[in-house]
Amino acid sequence: MLAQARAAVVSTLFFTLLLGIGYPLLVTAIGQLAFPAQAGGSLIRDRSGQVIGSALIAQKFDRPEYLHPRPSAAGSDGYDASGSSGSNLGPLNPDLAKRMHKDADALRAQGVKAIPADAVTTSGSGLDPDISPANARMQAARIAAARGAPEAEVLRVIEAHVSPPLLGIFGQPTVNVLKTNLALDTALPRGEPPRR
């Protein structure tokens, strides 16, 4: 019995060191070497080097000169990375229908006729950093008016930031909101940098 107990203890220690410490360190090292930006959180910095966000996590933009992300149910005010989650409201829930109708009515008041689904629906995490190209294009007129720029120039910046589906077949085309807003500030300066 003592021999079996010793074998069990030695096996537990060995596999703890191998799989609990060695393997995570190896995977972390490979990630840092092969994909340093992604392993570091895909952080985006301004010209002075200060971190202003991540390409992987949505943040709130509500000023008219910027692309607005999808609505968020993460946290009490939305866009809270520590409270990442969907609303868990079913499609027949009256609160969900009320919020979606309110968002759609606000867009219609701006003159929008065709409203993309992702303009009024939240993502599963509530922190999706991307929107559809249709959603981005829908916002071009508002952005152009707020920046005092031609709508065609805003559309040019948006089109330059459309990411195709993975390998051309997996997923849908997307537009990263933070990256595109930074590009809008570069191409069509408005003064202040993007902020939450």
C-alpha positions in Angstrom: 0.0 0.0 0.0 2.9 2.4 0.8 4.3 1.8 -2.7 1.0 2.6 -4.3 0.7 5.8 -2.3 4.2 6.9 -3.2 3.5 6.2 -6.9 0.3 8.3 -6.7 2.0 11.2 -4.9 5.0 11.1 -7.4 2.6 11.0 -10.4 0.5 13.9 -9.0 3.6 16.0 -8.5 5.0 15.1 -11.9 1.8 15.9 -13.8 1.2 19.1 -11.7 4.7 20.4 -12.7 4.4 19.2 -16.3 0.8 20.3 -17.0 0.1 22.9 -14.3 3.4 24.9 -14.7 5.5 23.6 -17.7 2.8 23.5 -20.3 1.2 26.9 -19.5 4.7 28.5 -19.5 5.5 26.9 -22.9 2.2 28.0 -24.5 2.7 31.5 -23.1 6.2 31.7 -24.4 5.2 30.5 -27.9 2.3 33.0 -27.9 4.6 35.9 -26.9 7.1 34.9 -29.7 4.7 34.1 -32.5 1.9 36.6 -31.8 3.3 39.3 -29.5 0.5 41.9 -30.1 -2.4 39.4 -29.7 -0.8 37.8 -26.6 -0.5 41.2 -25.1 -4.2 42.0 -25.5 -4.2 43.6 -29.0 -3.7 47.0 -27.3 -4.1 50.1 -29.4 -2.0 53.1 -28.5 -2.2 56.8 -29.5 0.7 58.7 -31.0 2.2 59.3 -27.5 2.2 55.6 -26.7 -0.7 55.7 -24.2 -3.1 52.7 -24.4 -6.5 53.9 -25.5 -8.2 50.5 -26.0 -8.0 47.0 -27.4 -8.9 45.8 -30.8 -10.7 42.9 -29.1 -13.0 44.8 -26.7 -15.7 47.3 -27.6 -15.8 50.6 -25.9 -18.6 53.2 -25.9 -18.5 55.9 -28.5 -21.5 58.2 -28.6 -20.2 61.4 -30.1 -21.6 62.1 -33.6 -18.3 62.3 -35.3 -17.4 58.6 -34.5 -18.7 55.2 -35.5 -20.9 53.8 -32.8 -20.5 50.2 -31.7 -23.3 47.6 -31.2 -25.5 48.2 -28.2 -24.0 46.5 -25.1 -25.6 44.7 -22.1 -22.2 44.2 -20.4 -22.5 45.8 -16.9 -25.1 48.3 -15.7 -24.1 51.0 -18.2 -22.8 48.7 -21.0 -19.3 48.2 -22.3 -18.0 47.0 -18.9 -15.3 44.5 -19.6 -15.5 43.1 -16.0 -19.2 42.4 -16.6 -19.1 40.8 -20.0 -22.3 39.1 -20.8 -25.4 39.3 -22.9 -28.7 40.5 -21.6 -30.2 37.0 -21.5 -33.5 38.4 -22.7 -35.3 36.1 -25.0 -36.8 37.2 -28.3 -40.3 37.5 -26.9 -39.2 39.5 -23.8 -41.1 42.9 -23.8 -38.0 44.7 -22.3 -35.9 43.6 -25.2 -38.5 44.6 -27.7 -38.9 48.0 -26.1 -35.2 48.7 -26.1 -34.8 47.6 -29.7 -37.8 49.7 -30.8 -36.4 52.7 -29.0 -33.0 52.3 -30.7 -34.6 51.8 -34.1 -36.8 54.9 -33.6 -33.7 56.9 -32.7 -32.0 55.8 -35.9 -35.1 56.5 -38.0 -35.2 60.0 -36.5 -31.8 60.5 -38.0 -33.2 59.6 -41.4 -32.0 56.0 -41.5 -34.3 53.8 -43.6 -32.6 50.4 -43.7 -31.4 49.4 -40.2 -28.9 46.6 -40.0 -29.6 44.1 -37.2 -26.4 44.7 -35.4 -27.3 48.4 -34.9 -30.1 47.4 -32.5 -29.0 44.0 -31.1 -26.3 43.2 -28.6 -23.6 40.6 -29.0 -23.3 37.5 -26.8 -20.5 39.1 -24.8 -21.8 42.7 -25.0 -18.3 43.7 -26.0 -18.1 42.9 -29.7 -15.5 45.4 -31.1 -16.7 45.0 -34.6 -19.8 46.0 -36.5 -21.1 45.0 -40.0 -20.1 47.1 -43.0 -23.7 47.9 -43.5 -23.9 49.3 -40.0 -20.7 51.4 -40.6 -22.0 52.7 -43.9 -25.3 53.6 -42.3 -23.4 56.0 -39.9 -21.4 57.7 -42.6 -23.8 60.6 -43.2 -23.9 61.5 -39.5 -20.1 61.3 -39.2 -19.6 63.4 -42.3 -22.0 66.1 -41.1 -20.3 66.2 -37.6 -16.8 66.4 -39.1 -17.7 68.8 -41.9 -16.4 66.4 -44.5 -17.8 64.8 -47.6 -19.6 61.6 -47.0 -17.6 60.0 -49.8 -14.4 60.6 -47.7 -16.0 59.0 -44.6 -17.1 56.0 -46.7 -13.6 55.7 -48.2 -12.1 55.4 -44.7 -14.8 52.9 -43.7 -14.2 50.7 -46.8 -10.5 50.7 -46.1 -11.2 49.1 -42.7 -13.6 46.3 -43.8 -12.0 43.0 -42.8 -13.1 40.1 -45.0 -14.3 36.8 -43.6 -11.5 34.5 -42.3 -10.0 32.7 -45.2 -12.7 34.2 -47.4 -15.4 31.8 -46.1 -15.6 31.8 -42.3 -17.8 34.5 -40.8 -18.9 37.8 -42.2 -17.1 41.0 -43.2 -16.5 43.3 -40.2 -15.4 46.8 -39.3 -13.4 47.4 -36.1 -14.9 50.4 -34.5 -11.9 51.7 -32.6 -9.4 51.3 -35.4 -11.8 53.0 -37.9 -12.4 55.9 -35.5 -8.6 56.4 -35.2 -8.4 56.3 -39.0 -11.2 58.9 -39.2 -9.3 61.2 -36.8 -6.2 60.8 -39.0 -7.9 61.3 -42.4 -10.5 63.8 -41.3 -9.2 65.5 -38.1 -11.8 66.7 -35.7 -9.6 67.7 -32.7 -9.9 65.4 -29.8 -8.8 61.7 -30.0 -11.4 58.9 -29.5 -12.5 58.4 -26.0 -15.1 56.5 -24.1 
